């Protein structure tokens, strides 16, 4: 039954596939930046070593050196504070290969107001539609830069002017009909009238593209059994506060804890707890297995607990084995749709894994020889000691 359930999960699991253009981007940019990515990873290793080594004798080393992300274009692992710079460099490098795709990535990635992006992109699509449907109409091939709609919806978007240049527009100063003044326009080059299908493709790319997002690096680690499993030393990356604010918060909380517990109502306590939970962007989670091994990973504080279950399954030799995760006090994490911060599992948590007793009894009754550990051999080969 457990195996059948696992197979059903595998069948239902969506198998995302990047569009061919995105695959090409990823492969080409990785090739272009291979040397830089290698240097970045080398520097990253040195940085992690430096951060893991305490400056003062006897100081506790952090459980992780920081929060890291994987660039989807280069595959490089970069620290949180260098993520956007690396993405910009990766996209910039692609302009020499495909300026249209690169400018579209800029538009969708670096303009944070998604509603403005939607309005601007849809307005731009209308301009291109008019040219495609009415190529003989000269008025559709000219766009006045000082036009109110253009200024409010399009010109404000980062990357949009590089997009115009990439798809065949050029800037021209033209006289205003009936006046002695001139205005600046984007004018479509004549040769683009023979490439109307290209314009249509550019419009579709612009409408269908998504922001380039770096993926959170789980920083998967496996530790030997240790009495230090419940001790966490987190770097400032895990908090939505500055280092000074964190110290101040801790001091004030220590001073006021007794008084607050006496005066606050339950509603007030719950409201404060919710406010506290929002201070954390990430959480470091450890899962202790029955044999004592400890699996560690980094997650967004607002990710659902289902990602943790998947994280654990991917570490198992047999991912069909049913298990439960138990929180502090043996509380079962049964609702996988809840976020880590909704379960109080921030900014760190130690959980316990429990196998399904009935299934394990069936396996034992079958008399088949079982491996010493349920974890994948490649994980066991790089097991660490928790300090």
N, C-alpha and C positions, 0 to 999 in steps of 0.2 A: 504493500500500500504506500509506503514511504517513497519507494522508487517510482511508482506511478505518479505520485504527486509531484516529484521532482521533474519527471518528464513533461508533465502538464505545464509546470512553470516555465520550462525551457521553450515549449511551443508557444506560450503566450508572450514570452519576452520579446519586445520589439527589436528588430535587427536594423538599427539605423545605418544608413549608407549616405555618405556625403555625395553631393552632386559631383559630376565629373570635373566641373570647373574648380570646385573646392579641392578635390583630390589633386588636380594639377597644380593649384596654388601651393598646397601643402608640400608636395614633392619638390617643386621648383624652388620655393623659398628655402626649404631645408638645404637643398643643394647649394644655393647661393650663399647661405650663411653658415655652412658647415664649420668653417674654421672659427667663426665667431662663437657659434654654439659650443664648440669644444672648449674654447678659451673660457667661455662663461661657466661651463660645468666644472672646469678645473678651478676657477676662482671660487665657485660655489663651495666646492669641497674644502678648500682652504678656509673659507669664511665660516663654514660649519664647525671646522676643527677649532678655529679661534674662539667662536662663541661657546663651544662646548667646554673649553678650558677655562675654569674660573680664574679671575685675576688675583684673588686673594686666597692664600692657603686656608683650606678648611671651608671655603664658600661652596654652597651647593651648586652643582652644574644643572643647567636647565634641562627639562625632560625632552624638549626639542629646541633647536636653535632659533626657530622662527616659523613663519607661515610662508610656504612656497607654492608656486604655480607652474604649470607646464604650458608653454606656448604652443598653440595648435598649429602654427605655421612652421616653426623650426624644431619643435620637440625639446627645446632647451628648458631647463628648470631654473626659474628665477625667483628671487625673494619678492615679497609683496610690494615693497617700496620701489622696486625696479621693474615691476610688471608692465606698467603703461609705457615706460620708455622703451622697453624691449619690443612691445607690440608695434609701437610707432616705427622703430628701426626696421622691423621685419616687413611691415607694409610698405615703407619707403623703398626698401630694396626691390620690391616687386614692380615698381613703376617702370623700371628699365625692361621688364619682361612683358607686362600687360597693364598699361596705364589705366585702361577702363576699369578692369577688375580691382586694381589698387585704389583708385579714387572712390569706387563704390564701397570698398571696405572702410575707407576713411569716413565716409558719410555716415554709415550705419554704426561704426564703432566709437567714434570720438564725439558725437553729438549726444549728450546724455538725455535730453528731453525727447522721449520717444514719440510724443504727440507731434512735436515740431517736425521731427524727421518724417513721420507719416504724411503730414500735410505737405511738406516740401517735396517729397518724392512723388506724391500723387499729382501735384501741380506740374512738376517737371515732366511726368509721364504724359500729361495732356499736351504740353508743348510738342513733344516728340510725336504723339499721335496725330496732331494737326499737320505736321510736316509729312508724315508717312501717308496720310489720307489725301492730302492736298499739295503734292509736291510742286504743282504749277503756280501756286499762290505764293508770291514773293513775301507777303506780309507775315506769313507763318515762319519764314526762315530768319526773321529778325526779332530779337528780344531786347527791348530797351532796358538798360541796366538801372535806370532811375525809376522805372515803373514801380508803383506802390506795392502791387502784388508780388513782384519779383523781389523787392527789398524786404518785405515782411515775411515772405514764406520761403524764399530760396537763398538769397544772397547771404543770409545769416548762418547758413549751415557750413561747417568746416568740411572741406573737400569738394564742395560743389563746383567751384571754379575750375579745379583741376579736372573734374568730370566733363565740363563743357569743352575744355581744350582737348581732352582725350577723344571725344566722340566727333570732333571735326568742326567745332565753332572757333571763330577768331574774333578778337575785339576790333571794332572799327568806330571811328568818329564820323557821324553822318549828319547832314543838315536836317533840321526839323522842317517839314513841309509848311509853307506859308509864313515862316519866320526866318530871321537872320541868324539865329543861334544854331548850335550843333549839340548833339547828344551822343553818348557812347552806347553802342549796341553790341550784342553777341550776334554774329552773322554766320550762318552755316556755309561752309566752303562749297563751291560749285561741284567739286568732284564727289561730294557725299550724296548728291542726287542720284548717282549710279549705284549707291550702296544703301538703298532704303531698307533692305532686309536687315542690314547690320544695325541700323538705327532701331528697328523693331526689337532686335535681340538685346541691345543695350537697355532699352526700356524695360524688358522683361527681367533682365538681371538686376536692375535697380529696384524694381518692385519686389522681387522674391528674395533678395539677400537678407542676411541676418548679421547682427554684430559679431565680430570675432572676439570670442571670450576665452581667456586663459582658464585652464582647468585646475581646480585645487589639487595640489599634490598630497596624497594621503600620508606620505612619509611612513609607509608601512614598516614596522619593526616587530621582531619577535624576540622576546626575552626569556631567559631561563627562569625557573621558579625562584621567587625572591620575596623576602618579607618587606621589601621596599615598594611593593606594587601600588600601595595606596598613597605614596608620597609623590606629589607633583610640584615641579618648579617651572612655571610658565613664563615665557618672554612677553614683553609688552604687546607684541603683535596680536595676541589673543584678546586684547581688551579694546573697547571703543573709547578709551580715555588716554590721556597723556600719562607718563610715568608719575609726574607730580600729583595729578588728580587721583591716581590709584592710591598713592601713599596717603594722601589726605583723607580719602574715603575710608581706608582701613583704620586710620587713627581715630576718626570721628565715630566709626562704627564700634570700635573697642570701648571708647569712652561712654557711649550712650546706650550700649546694649541692654544693661539692666533696667535703666529708666524707661527705655522704649518698650520693653516687654511688659512693663507694668501699666503703661498709659495707653498703648495702642489698642484699638478695637480689632477684631478679626478682619473686617473689611479693609481697614487701614494697612494691616500687615500684608494682606494679599495684594493690595495695590502696590505696596513698596517692593514686594517680591517680584512682581511683574516688571517694575521699573528696573530692578537689579538685573533681571534676565536680559533686558535690552542692551545692557552695557557690554555684552559679549558678542563678538562677531564669529568666533570659532570655538571649537571645543576639542580637547584631547581625550580620547576614549581608550581605555584598556579593557580587554576581555580576558579573564583568567579561565583557562581550560581545567577540566577535572584533574589532569596530570600536572598542573602547576604552571605550564607554559603561559606566557602573557603576550597577547597580540595587541599592538598599539596602532592607532591611526588618527589623522586629523580630519575634522568635519566642520562644515558651516553650522553655526548654532541653530539656524533655522531650517536645516535639512531634516527630512523625516527619518525616523528610526529605521525605516525599511532599508535605507542605504547602509546602515550598520549591519543588518542581517545579511545583505548581499556581500558586504565586505568580508564578513566571517565565512560565508559559504565559499567565496573565491579562494580562501586560504586552506580549504579542506581537500584532502585527497578525494573523498567521496562527497560531492556537494549535495547529494540527496539525503544525507543523514539529517533527520529532524532534530532540532534543538530549541531551547528557550534561553533567553537572556534575562538574568535576574539583577535588579538594581539593589541599592542599599537596603538592608533589612529583608532581603529575599523577595522583594516586590517584583512580580513578573511584568516585563514590558510586552504586553499583549497587543496594544494598539500601535501598529507600525506606522500609522499615518500621522501620529503626533510628532512634533519637532523636538529636537534635543532640549531646547530651552523651555519647552512646555512641560517636559518631564523632569526639569531640574537637573539635567545632565550637562551643565555648563558651569565654569569654563573647563572642567575636567570631570572624569568619572571612572570608577573602577566597577566593572560588571562581572558577573559570573556566568559561565556557560554551563547549562545542564542538558544532557542528552535525553531523548525520549526513552523512558525506562522500558516500555514494552518492545520497542524496536531493538534496543540493545540486547534485551533478553532473547529475542528471536535470533539475532546474529550469533549470540553465544551458544544458543541451543543447536544452531546449524553446524557447529564444530569447525567452521572454517578458520584458518590461521589469520589473525588480524595483525596489521602493522603495529609497531611499538607506539606510534603517535598518529593521530588522525590528520595531522597537518602535512602539507605538501613537502616533499624532500628538499626542494630548492629553498624553502623558507627555513627548514631545520639546518640546512648547510651554512646559513649565515646568522644563526642565533647569537644574540648578544647577552652580556651580563648587565643587569639593571643596577646602576650605581646610585 
